[in-house]
Amino acid sequence: MIAQSEREQIVRLVRHWVVPAIGCTEPICVALAVARATEALGHTPSHIEAALSANILKNAMGVGIPGTGMVGLPIAIALGATIGRSAYGLEVLRDCTPQAVEMAKTYIDTGAINITHQQDAPAKLYVDITVSDDAGHTAGTVISEEHTRFVVIEKDGKSLLQAPAADTTTAKDEESEAPLYHIPSLRTVYEFATTAPIEELDFINEAARLNRAAARQSLNDNYGHCLGKTLSRPLGRGIMGESMCSHILSTTSAACDARMAGAMIPVMSNSGSGNQGICATNPVSVFAEENHNTPEETTRALMLSHLTAIYIKQNLGTLSALCGCVVASTGATCGITYLMGGDYEHVSFAVKNMIANITGMLCDGAKPSCALKLTTGVSTAVLSAMLAMQGQHVTSVEGIIDDDVDKSIRNLVLIGHDAMNETDRCVLDIMTSK
């Protein structure tokens, strides 16, 4: 069993990365930076300069902004400047109303917003905001590496950060500024999730409450491509069947439909992504419910899923060329395998099956069709768990899989973090040239 001091560090890590969010986290991250810069300035700015990394641009171009019926960065930036509250974090636009949207549209029409691509951005997640007024006062913020991590807050050239971090690449606890725990292995993830006192894990159940509620609310409207609804309708049930797997797919895709379309519905995110949070939660929750697992088993499976995703993302980075559903659905297959009665060996088999199957699925921005990718990832998660429970797994003589499951994960990271960088550039060029 993992020592209490180490367990406490892991709990802080999970609480840091598993948080509520409203809307796609890339445009919301920009809105957050604008809101904080506006607060530093003291009033609504007359001009806003937003210099953004390629991955921020890619993930913010085609996604709905909550409560607006609009897509893209201008409305997110305008709302950040007019009604955003940085204290809300990734729920910065929580106070959005129809009146606020009209005010933001008027603000956009003034030509106050200028958005540029920061070609030499030091991180894949990088937001540099400068706001100014007609009197010559300026304020600026920089968010880097994490969606809520401010590394610069200044007004008229003077820093307003009380404790600026010299190291901007190491994730830190927001309260203590101490580096967050770095997970050494998948076995550590498994042992924590399956042996820690259950009361230390109970908080993860809030993810199931939020993300299952998002799926239910999604059915009240026609969001995105309506994948969740399509799978739930007689046509979908007639083709896909009335099965546990079809319920997993519809519940996961429904929540994603609503989120990507800009519904004002909170979800529990994982590693800075609401879709990853949905993908790590809903498949496990639905399986546990229909498999009649105990509440304790469900809690442990949810923790195993979320912590596996965090483990992989710690090495891959918050944003990459790799679709986040690859990571989150790998977490989901671990949780499902555990709920099937699997042990650590079965879980490691499932992870290898996932890496062998969907590594290389590219991220071409946040958008309604992300629901299709989540469904692909989650269906693969179920298949991988089923094979693992039969003792079947992709072996080290096949492709990028290694006998060591952690080495297999590192191979995935190597491809997603480094080898696909040129793919990332090509995707952005295609998206911006349309």
The 8 nearest C-alpha neighbors of each residue, nearest first, counted from 0:
[[1, 194, 2, 190, 195, 191, 3, 193],
 [0, 2, 191, 6, 3, 5, 190, 195],
 [3, 1, 5, 4, 6, 0, 7, 195],
 [2, 4, 6, 5, 7, 1, 8, 195],
 [5, 3, 7, 6, 2, 8, 1, 9],
 [4, 6, 8, 7, 2, 3, 9, 1],
 [7, 5, 3, 9, 8, 4, 10, 2],
 [6, 8, 10, 4, 5, 9, 3, 11],
 [7, 9, 5, 11, 6, 10, 180, 12],
 [8, 10, 12, 6, 11, 7, 13, 180],
 [9, 11, 7, 13, 12, 8, 14, 6],
 [12, 10, 14, 8, 9, 13, 15, 7],
 [13, 11, 9, 15, 10, 14, 179, 8],
 [12, 14, 10, 16, 15, 11, 17, 9],
 [13, 15, 11, 17, 12, 16, 10, 18],
 [14, 16, 12, 13, 17, 11, 18, 172],
 [15, 17, 270, 13, 269, 14, 18, 12],
 [18, 16, 269, 14, 268, 13, 15, 267],
 [17, 19, 267, 268, 16, 20, 14, 269],
 [20, 18, 267, 266, 268, 265, 21, 17],
 [19, 21, 89, 90, 265, 266, 267, 268],
 [22, 20, 265, 90, 264, 263, 266, 89],
 [23, 21, 65, 258, 261, 24, 64, 20],
 [22, 24, 25, 27, 26, 259, 273, 21],
 [23, 25, 27, 28, 26, 272, 22, 271],
 [24, 26, 28, 27, 55, 59, 23, 58],
 [27, 25, 29, 59, 28, 24, 72, 75],
 [26, 28, 24, 30, 25, 29, 31, 23],
 [27, 29, 31, 25, 26, 146, 30, 24],
 [30, 28, 26, 32, 31, 27, 33, 126],
 [31, 29, 79, 27, 76, 33, 75, 28],
 [30, 32, 28, 34, 29, 33, 85, 91],
 [31, 33, 29, 35, 30, 34, 140, 36],
 [32, 34, 30, 36, 31, 79, 35, 80],
 [35, 33, 79, 31, 83, 37, 80, 32],
 [34, 36, 38, 32, 37, 85, 33, 31],
 [37, 35, 39, 33, 139, 38, 34, 138],
 [38, 36, 40, 34, 39, 35, 80, 33],
 [39, 37, 35, 41, 36, 40, 34, 42],
 [38, 40, 36, 37, 41, 138, 154, 35],
 [41, 39, 37, 138, 38, 42, 36, 137],
 [40, 42, 38, 39, 37, 43, 44, 36],
 [43, 41, 40, 37, 44, 38, 39, 132],
 [42, 44, 80, 37, 81, 45, 41, 40],
 [45, 43, 132, 131, 46, 130, 42, 37],
 [44, 46, 132, 131, 111, 133, 43, 47],
 [45, 47, 111, 131, 44, 130, 112, 132],
 [48, 46, 130, 112, 129, 111, 113, 49],
 [47, 49, 113, 129, 128, 114, 112, 130],
 [48, 50, 128, 114, 127, 113, 51, 115],
 [51, 49, 115, 127, 117, 116, 114, 126],
 [52, 50, 126, 117, 116, 125, 55, 49],
 [53, 51, 117, 125, 55, 54, 120, 116],
 [52, 54, 56, 55, 57, 116, 51, 123],
 [55, 53, 57, 56, 52, 123, 58, 124],
 [54, 56, 58, 52, 57, 53, 25, 59],
 [57, 55, 53, 59, 54, 58, 60, 52],
 [56, 58, 364, 54, 55, 59, 60, 53],
 [59, 57, 364, 365, 55, 56, 60, 25],
 [58, 60, 26, 56, 71, 57, 25, 61],
 [61, 59, 71, 57, 58, 56, 62, 72],
 [62, 60, 366, 71, 70, 59, 365, 63],
 [61, 63, 366, 70, 365, 259, 59, 71],
 [62, 64, 261, 70, 260, 69, 259, 65],
 [63, 65, 261, 70, 67, 69, 22, 66],
 [66, 64, 261, 263, 262, 22, 67, 63],
 [65, 67, 263, 262, 68, 95, 261, 64],
 [68, 66, 69, 65, 64, 100, 97, 261],
 [67, 69, 66, 63, 64, 261, 70, 65],
 [70, 68, 67, 63, 64, 71, 74, 261],
 [71, 69, 63, 62, 64, 61, 68, 60],
 [72, 70, 60, 59, 61, 62, 73, 74],
 [71, 73, 75, 74, 26, 76, 59, 60],
 [74, 72, 76, 75, 77, 71, 107, 112],
 [73, 75, 77, 76, 72, 78, 103, 71],
 [76, 74, 72, 78, 30, 73, 77, 79],
 [75, 77, 30, 79, 73, 74, 78, 72],
 [76, 78, 74, 103, 80, 79, 75, 73],
 [79, 77, 81, 75, 80, 76, 82, 103],
 [78, 80, 83, 30, 34, 76, 77, 33],
 [81, 79, 77, 34, 78, 33, 37, 43],
 [80, 82, 78, 79, 83, 77, 43, 103],
 [83, 81, 78, 79, 80, 84, 94, 95],
 [84, 82, 79, 34, 92, 91, 78, 80],
 [85, 83, 91, 86, 87, 34, 82, 92],
 [84, 86, 87, 35, 88, 31, 34, 91],
 [87, 85, 84, 88, 91, 35, 90, 31],
 [86, 88, 91, 90, 85, 84, 89, 93],
 [89, 87, 90, 91, 86, 85, 147, 31],
 [88, 90, 20, 91, 87, 27, 21, 28],
 [89, 91, 87, 21, 20, 93, 88, 92],
 [90, 92, 87, 84, 89, 88, 83, 93],
 [93, 91, 83, 94, 90, 95, 79, 84],
 [92, 94, 90, 95, 91, 21, 87, 83],
 [95, 93, 92, 96, 82, 83, 91, 84],
 [94, 96, 92, 93, 99, 66, 82, 100],
 [95, 97, 99, 98, 100, 94, 66, 67],
 [98, 96, 100, 99, 101, 95, 67, 66],
 [97, 99, 101, 96, 100, 102, 95, 103],
 [98, 100, 96, 102, 97, 101, 95, 103],
 [101, 99, 103, 97, 102, 98, 67, 104],
 [102, 100, 104, 98, 103, 99, 105, 97],
 [101, 103, 99, 105, 100, 104, 106, 98],
 [102, 104, 106, 100, 77, 105, 101, 78],
 [105, 103, 101, 107, 106, 102, 100, 108],
 [104, 106, 108, 102, 103, 107, 101, 109],
 [105, 107, 103, 104, 108, 109, 102, 77],
 [108, 106, 104, 109, 105, 110, 103, 111],
 [109, 107, 105, 110, 106, 104, 111, 103],
 [110, 108, 107, 106, 111, 105, 112, 45],
 [111, 109, 108, 112, 107, 106, 113, 46],
 [110, 112, 46, 109, 47, 45, 107, 113],
 [113, 111, 47, 110, 46, 48, 114, 107],
 [112, 114, 48, 49, 47, 115, 111, 110],
 [115, 113, 49, 50, 48, 112, 116, 51],
 [116, 114, 50, 49, 117, 51, 113, 48],
 [115, 117, 51, 50, 118, 52, 53, 114],
 [118, 116, 51, 52, 50, 120, 119, 115],
 [117, 119, 116, 120, 52, 53, 51, 115],
 [120, 118, 117, 121, 52, 122, 116, 53],
 [119, 121, 117, 122, 52, 118, 125, 123],
 [122, 120, 119, 123, 125, 143, 52, 124],
 [123, 121, 124, 120, 125, 144, 143, 52],
 [124, 122, 54, 125, 52, 318, 53, 144],
 [123, 125, 144, 122, 143, 55, 52, 318],
 [124, 126, 143, 52, 122, 142, 51, 123],
 [125, 127, 51, 142, 141, 50, 29, 128],
 [128, 126, 141, 50, 49, 140, 51, 125],
 [129, 127, 49, 140, 139, 48, 141, 33],
 [128, 130, 139, 48, 138, 47, 49, 140],
 [131, 129, 47, 138, 137, 46, 44, 139],
 [132, 130, 137, 44, 46, 136, 45, 138],
 [131, 133, 45, 44, 134, 136, 135, 46],
 [134, 132, 135, 45, 131, 136, 44, 46],
 [133, 135, 132, 136, 131, 137, 45, 44],
 [136, 134, 133, 132, 137, 131, 155, 45],
 [135, 137, 131, 132, 134, 155, 138, 40],
 [138, 136, 131, 155, 130, 154, 40, 135],
 [139, 137, 154, 130, 40, 153, 36, 129],
 [138, 140, 129, 153, 36, 128, 152, 130],
 [141, 139, 152, 151, 128, 36, 32, 127],
 [140, 142, 127, 151, 126, 150, 149, 128],
 [143, 141, 149, 126, 148, 125, 150, 147],
 [142, 144, 125, 124, 145, 148, 141, 126],
 [145, 143, 124, 122, 168, 125, 317, 146],
 [146, 144, 148, 147, 143, 317, 124, 271],
 [145, 147, 28, 148, 271, 142, 144, 24],
 [148, 146, 145, 149, 88, 28, 142, 89],
 [149, 147, 145, 142, 146, 143, 150, 144],
 [148, 150, 142, 151, 141, 147, 143, 140],
 [149, 151, 141, 142, 148, 163, 143, 167],
 [152, 150, 141, 140, 149, 153, 160, 142],
 [153, 151, 140, 159, 160, 139, 158, 141],
 [154, 152, 158, 159, 157, 139, 138, 156],
 [155, 153, 138, 157, 156, 137, 39, 139],
 [154, 156, 137, 157, 138, 136, 153, 139],
 [155, 157, 154, 153, 158, 138, 137, 139],
 [158, 156, 153, 154, 155, 159, 152, 138],
 [157, 159, 153, 160, 152, 156, 154, 151],
 [160, 158, 153, 152, 161, 157, 154, 151],
 [161, 159, 162, 158, 163, 152, 151, 153],
 [162, 160, 159, 163, 158, 152, 164, 151],
 [161, 163, 160, 164, 176, 159, 165, 150],
 [164, 162, 160, 161, 150, 165, 151, 149],
 [165, 163, 166, 167, 162, 150, 176, 171],
 [164, 166, 167, 163, 150, 168, 162, 169],
 [167, 165, 164, 168, 169, 163, 170, 150],
 [166, 168, 169, 165, 164, 150, 143, 144],
 [167, 169, 166, 170, 144, 143, 122, 165],
 [170, 168, 167, 171, 166, 178, 179, 144],
 [169, 171, 179, 178, 168, 172, 167, 145],
 [172, 170, 178, 179, 176, 177, 173, 169],
 [171, 173, 176, 177, 175, 174, 179, 178],
 [174, 172, 176, 175, 171, 15, 177, 148],
 [173, 175, 172, 176, 177, 171, 15, 11],
 [174, 176, 177, 172, 173, 171, 178, 179],
 [177, 175, 172, 171, 173, 174, 178, 164],
 [176, 178, 175, 171, 172, 179, 173, 174],
 [179, 177, 171, 170, 172, 176, 169, 180],
 [180, 178, 171, 172, 170, 12, 177, 181],
 [179, 181, 8, 12, 9, 182, 178, 11],
 [182, 180, 183, 179, 313, 310, 12, 178],
 [181, 183, 184, 310, 180, 187, 188, 185],
 [184, 182, 181, 187, 185, 310, 186, 188],
 [185, 183, 186, 187, 182, 405, 188, 310],
 [184, 186, 188, 187, 189, 405, 307, 183],
 [185, 187, 189, 184, 188, 190, 343, 183],
 [188, 186, 190, 184, 185, 189, 191, 183],
 [189, 187, 185, 186, 191, 190, 192, 306],
 [188, 190, 186, 192, 187, 191, 193, 185],
 [189, 191, 187, 193, 192, 188, 194, 186],
 [190, 192, 195, 188, 189, 194, 193, 187],
 [193, 191, 303, 189, 299, 190, 302, 194],
 [192, 194, 190, 191, 299, 189, 195, 303],
 [195, 193, 191, 190, 192, 0, 196, 1],
 [194, 196, 191, 197, 192, 193, 199, 0],
 [197, 195, 198, 199, 194, 200, 193, 191],
 [196, 198, 200, 199, 195, 201, 295, 299],
 [197, 199, 201, 200, 196, 202, 195, 295],
 [200, 198, 197, 196, 201, 195, 202, 10],
 [201, 199, 197, 198, 202, 203, 298, 302],
 [200, 202, 198, 203, 204, 199, 197, 298],
 [201, 203, 204, 200, 205, 199, 206, 198],
 [202, 204, 205, 201, 206, 200, 302, 301],
 [205, 203, 206, 207, 202, 201, 298, 208],
 [206, 204, 208, 203, 207, 202, 209, 267],
 [207, 205, 267, 204, 209, 208, 203, 210],
 [208, 206, 204, 210, 205, 209, 211, 280],
 [207, 209, 205, 206, 211, 210, 212, 204],
 [210, 208, 212, 206, 266, 207, 211, 205],
 [209, 211, 213, 266, 207, 212, 208, 277],
 [210, 212, 214, 213, 208, 209, 207, 281],
 [213, 211, 215, 209, 210, 214, 208, 216],
 [214, 212, 210, 254, 216, 211, 215, 217],
 [213, 215, 254, 253, 211, 217, 212, 216],
 [214, 216, 212, 217, 213, 218, 211, 219],
 [217, 215, 213, 218, 219, 214, 212, 220],
 [216, 218, 214, 257, 215, 219, 253, 220],
 [217, 219, 216, 220, 215, 228, 214, 253],
 [220, 218, 217, 216, 221, 215, 222, 228],
 [221, 219, 218, 222, 217, 216, 257, 225],
 [222, 220, 225, 223, 219, 218, 217, 224],
 [223, 221, 257, 256, 225, 260, 220, 224],
 [222, 224, 367, 256, 260, 225, 221, 257],
 [223, 225, 226, 222, 367, 256, 368, 221],
 [226, 224, 228, 223, 227, 222, 221, 229],
 [227, 225, 229, 228, 224, 252, 230, 253],
 [226, 228, 253, 249, 252, 230, 229, 225],
 [229, 227, 231, 225, 226, 230, 232, 218],
 [228, 230, 226, 232, 231, 227, 235, 225],
 [229, 231, 235, 227, 249, 228, 232, 226],
 [232, 230, 228, 229, 235, 249, 236, 227],
 [231, 233, 235, 229, 234, 230, 228, 236],
 [232, 234, 236, 235, 237, 231, 230, 229],
 [235, 233, 237, 232, 236, 238, 229, 230],
 [234, 236, 230, 232, 238, 237, 233, 229],
 [235, 237, 240, 233, 239, 238, 241, 234],
 [236, 238, 234, 235, 240, 233, 239, 241],
 [237, 239, 235, 236, 240, 234, 233, 230],
 [240, 238, 236, 235, 237, 245, 241, 230],
 [239, 241, 236, 237, 242, 238, 245, 235],
 [240, 242, 236, 245, 239, 243, 246, 237],
 [243, 241, 245, 244, 240, 246, 239, 236],
 [242, 244, 246, 245, 247, 286, 289, 241],
 [243, 245, 247, 242, 246, 248, 381, 378],
 [246, 244, 248, 242, 247, 243, 249, 239],
 [245, 247, 243, 249, 244, 248, 250, 242],
 [248, 246, 244, 282, 250, 245, 249, 285],
 [247, 249, 245, 251, 246, 250, 374, 252],
 [248, 250, 227, 246, 252, 230, 251, 247],
 [251, 249, 253, 247, 214, 248, 252, 246],
 [250, 252, 248, 249, 253, 281, 254, 247],
 [251, 253, 227, 255, 370, 249, 254, 250],
 [254, 252, 227, 214, 256, 250, 255, 251],
 [253, 255, 214, 213, 257, 256, 252, 251],
 [254, 256, 252, 258, 370, 253, 257, 259],
 [257, 255, 253, 223, 222, 254, 259, 258],
 [258, 256, 222, 260, 262, 217, 255, 254],
 [257, 259, 255, 261, 260, 262, 256, 22],
 [260, 258, 367, 261, 256, 366, 257, 62],
 [259, 261, 63, 223, 257, 258, 222, 262],
 [262, 260, 65, 63, 64, 258, 259, 22],
 [261, 263, 65, 257, 264, 258, 260, 66],
 [264, 262, 65, 66, 261, 21, 265, 22],
 [263, 265, 262, 21, 213, 266, 258, 257],
 [266, 264, 21, 20, 19, 263, 209, 267],
 [267, 265, 210, 19, 209, 20, 273, 268],
 [268, 266, 19, 206, 18, 276, 273, 20],
 [267, 269, 273, 276, 272, 17, 18, 19],
 [268, 270, 276, 17, 272, 271, 16, 275],
 [271, 269, 16, 272, 309, 317, 17, 268],
 [270, 272, 269, 146, 268, 24, 16, 317],
 [273, 271, 268, 275, 269, 274, 270, 24],
 [272, 274, 268, 276, 275, 266, 267, 277],
 [275, 273, 277, 276, 272, 278, 255, 268],
 [276, 274, 278, 327, 272, 273, 277, 269],
 [275, 277, 268, 269, 273, 279, 274, 278],
 [278, 276, 274, 280, 275, 279, 281, 210],
 [277, 279, 275, 276, 280, 327, 328, 274],
 [278, 280, 331, 327, 276, 277, 304, 305],
 [281, 279, 277, 278, 283, 282, 207, 276],
 [280, 282, 284, 283, 251, 277, 285, 278],
 [283, 281, 247, 285, 284, 280, 286, 331],
 [284, 282, 286, 281, 280, 285, 335, 334],
 [283, 285, 281, 287, 286, 282, 280, 288],
 [286, 284, 288, 282, 287, 283, 247, 281],
 [287, 285, 283, 289, 288, 284, 290, 282],
 [286, 288, 292, 290, 284, 285, 289, 297],
 [289, 287, 285, 291, 286, 290, 284, 292],
 [288, 290, 286, 291, 287, 285, 243, 292],
 [289, 291, 287, 292, 288, 286, 338, 339],
 [292, 290, 288, 289, 287, 293, 286, 294],
 [293, 291, 287, 290, 296, 297, 288, 294],
 [292, 294, 296, 295, 297, 291, 287, 288],
 [295, 293, 297, 296, 298, 292, 287, 299],
 [296, 294, 298, 297, 293, 299, 197, 292],
 [297, 295, 293, 299, 294, 298, 292, 300],
 [296, 298, 294, 300, 295, 299, 287, 301],
 [299, 297, 295, 301, 300, 296, 294, 204],
 [298, 300, 302, 296, 192, 301, 297, 193],
 [301, 299, 334, 303, 297, 302, 298, 296],
 [302, 300, 304, 298, 303, 299, 334, 297],
 [301, 303, 299, 305, 300, 304, 192, 306],
 [302, 304, 300, 192, 306, 301, 334, 305],
 [305, 303, 330, 334, 331, 301, 307, 302],
 [306, 304, 308, 302, 307, 303, 279, 330],
 [305, 307, 309, 303, 308, 304, 302, 310],
 [308, 306, 330, 310, 304, 309, 305, 303],
 [307, 309, 330, 327, 305, 311, 306, 310],
 [308, 310, 306, 312, 307, 311, 313, 270],
 [311, 309, 307, 313, 308, 312, 182, 306],
 [310, 312, 308, 313, 309, 314, 315, 307],
 [313, 311, 315, 309, 314, 316, 310, 308],
 [314, 312, 310, 311, 316, 315, 309, 181],
 [313, 315, 312, 311, 316, 412, 310, 409],
 [314, 316, 312, 412, 416, 313, 311, 415],
 [315, 317, 312, 318, 314, 313, 319, 416],
 [316, 318, 312, 270, 145, 144, 271, 319],
 [319, 317, 316, 123, 124, 54, 320, 315],
 [318, 320, 321, 416, 415, 316, 317, 123],
 [319, 321, 423, 362, 361, 419, 415, 420],
 [320, 322, 361, 415, 319, 362, 360, 323],
 [323, 321, 362, 361, 324, 360, 325, 320],
 [322, 324, 325, 326, 275, 321, 327, 362],
 [323, 325, 327, 326, 322, 328, 373, 376],
 [326, 324, 323, 328, 327, 322, 376, 329],
 [325, 327, 329, 324, 323, 308, 328, 330],
 [328, 326, 324, 330, 279, 275, 308, 329],
 [327, 329, 331, 330, 376, 377, 324, 325],
 [330, 328, 326, 332, 327, 331, 350, 353],
 [329, 331, 304, 307, 327, 308, 328, 333],
 [330, 332, 328, 279, 304, 334, 329, 333],
 [331, 333, 380, 335, 329, 334, 330, 384],
 [334, 332, 336, 330, 346, 331, 335, 304],
 [333, 335, 300, 304, 331, 337, 332, 336],
 [334, 336, 338, 332, 337, 333, 283, 331],
 [337, 335, 384, 339, 333, 341, 338, 334],
 [336, 338, 341, 334, 340, 339, 335, 333],
 [337, 339, 335, 340, 336, 334, 287, 300],
 [340, 338, 336, 337, 341, 335, 388, 384],
 [341, 339, 337, 338, 336, 342, 388, 335],
 [340, 342, 337, 345, 336, 339, 388, 346],
 [341, 343, 345, 344, 346, 337, 340, 336],
 [344, 342, 346, 345, 347, 189, 341, 186],
 [345, 343, 347, 346, 342, 348, 341, 387],
 [344, 346, 348, 341, 387, 342, 343, 347],
 [347, 345, 343, 349, 333, 348, 344, 336],
 [346, 348, 350, 344, 349, 345, 404, 343],
 [347, 349, 345, 392, 351, 387, 346, 350],
 [350, 348, 383, 352, 346, 387, 384, 347],
 [349, 351, 347, 353, 352, 348, 329, 354],
 [352, 350, 354, 348, 353, 349, 355, 393],
 [353, 351, 349, 355, 350, 383, 354, 393],
 [354, 352, 350, 356, 351, 355, 329, 383],
 [353, 355, 351, 358, 356, 352, 357, 350],
 [356, 354, 352, 353, 351, 357, 358, 400],
 [355, 357, 353, 354, 358, 352, 379, 351],
 [358, 356, 354, 360, 359, 353, 355, 325],
 [357, 359, 354, 360, 356, 355, 411, 325],
 [358, 360, 361, 357, 321, 415, 414, 322],
 [361, 359, 322, 358, 321, 357, 362, 325],
 [362, 360, 321, 322, 320, 359, 363, 423],
 [361, 363, 322, 321, 320, 364, 360, 323],
 [364, 362, 426, 361, 57, 365, 58, 427],
 [363, 365, 58, 57, 362, 366, 59, 61],
 [364, 366, 58, 62, 61, 59, 369, 363],
 [365, 367, 62, 61, 368, 259, 369, 364],
 [368, 366, 259, 223, 369, 260, 256, 370],
 [367, 369, 370, 371, 366, 224, 372, 223],
 [370, 368, 372, 371, 367, 366, 373, 365],
 [369, 371, 252, 373, 368, 255, 372, 256],
 [372, 370, 374, 369, 368, 373, 375, 252],
 [373, 371, 375, 369, 374, 370, 376, 324],
 [374, 372, 376, 370, 375, 371, 324, 377],
 [373, 375, 377, 371, 372, 376, 248, 378],
 [376, 374, 372, 378, 373, 377, 379, 371],
 [377, 375, 373, 379, 374, 328, 378, 324],
 [376, 378, 380, 374, 379, 328, 375, 373],
 [377, 379, 381, 380, 375, 376, 374, 382],
 [378, 380, 382, 376, 377, 381, 383, 375],
 [381, 379, 332, 377, 383, 378, 382, 328],
 [380, 382, 384, 378, 379, 383, 332, 385],
 [381, 383, 379, 385, 384, 380, 386, 378],
 [384, 382, 349, 380, 386, 352, 385, 381],
 [385, 383, 387, 336, 349, 381, 386, 382],
 [384, 386, 382, 388, 383, 387, 381, 389],
 [387, 385, 391, 389, 383, 384, 388, 382],
 [386, 388, 390, 384, 391, 349, 348, 389],
 [387, 389, 385, 390, 386, 345, 384, 341],
 [390, 388, 386, 387, 391, 385, 345, 384],
 [391, 389, 387, 388, 386, 392, 345, 348],
 [390, 392, 386, 387, 389, 393, 348, 388],
 [393, 391, 348, 352, 387, 394, 390, 351],
 [392, 394, 352, 351, 397, 355, 400, 395],
 [395, 393, 396, 397, 392, 400, 402, 401],
 [394, 396, 401, 400, 402, 397, 393, 398],
 [397, 395, 394, 398, 400, 401, 393, 399],
 [398, 396, 395, 394, 400, 399, 393, 355],
 [397, 399, 400, 396, 355, 395, 394, 401],
 [398, 400, 410, 397, 401, 407, 355, 395],
 [401, 399, 395, 407, 398, 397, 394, 351],
 [402, 400, 395, 407, 403, 406, 404, 399],
 [401, 403, 395, 404, 394, 400, 407, 406],
 [404, 402, 401, 406, 405, 407, 400, 395],
 [403, 405, 407, 406, 347, 402, 408, 401],
 [406, 404, 408, 407, 403, 409, 184, 185],
 [405, 407, 409, 403, 408, 404, 401, 410],
 [406, 408, 404, 410, 400, 401, 405, 409],
 [409, 407, 405, 411, 406, 410, 412, 404],
 [410, 408, 406, 412, 411, 407, 413, 405],
 [411, 409, 407, 413, 408, 412, 406, 414],
 [410, 412, 408, 409, 414, 413, 415, 407],
 [411, 413, 409, 415, 315, 410, 414, 416],
 [414, 412, 410, 416, 411, 417, 415, 409],
 [413, 415, 418, 411, 412, 417, 416, 419],
 [414, 416, 412, 321, 419, 413, 417, 320],
 [415, 417, 413, 412, 315, 414, 319, 418],
 [418, 416, 413, 419, 420, 414, 415, 412],
 [417, 419, 414, 420, 415, 416, 413, 421],
 [418, 420, 422, 421, 415, 417, 320, 414],
 [421, 419, 423, 422, 417, 418, 320, 424],
 [422, 420, 424, 423, 419, 425, 418, 426],
 [423, 421, 419, 425, 420, 424, 426, 320],
 [422, 424, 420, 320, 426, 421, 425, 419],
 [425, 423, 421, 427, 422, 426, 428, 420],
 [424, 426, 422, 428, 423, 427, 421, 429],
 [427, 425, 423, 429, 424, 428, 422, 363],
 [426, 428, 430, 424, 429, 425, 431, 57],
 [429, 427, 425, 431, 426, 430, 432, 424],
 [430, 428, 426, 432, 427, 431, 425, 433],
 [429, 431, 427, 428, 432, 433, 426, 57],
 [432, 430, 428, 429, 433, 427, 57, 426],
 [431, 433, 429, 430, 428, 427, 426, 425],
 [432, 431, 430, 429, 428, 427, 426, 60]]
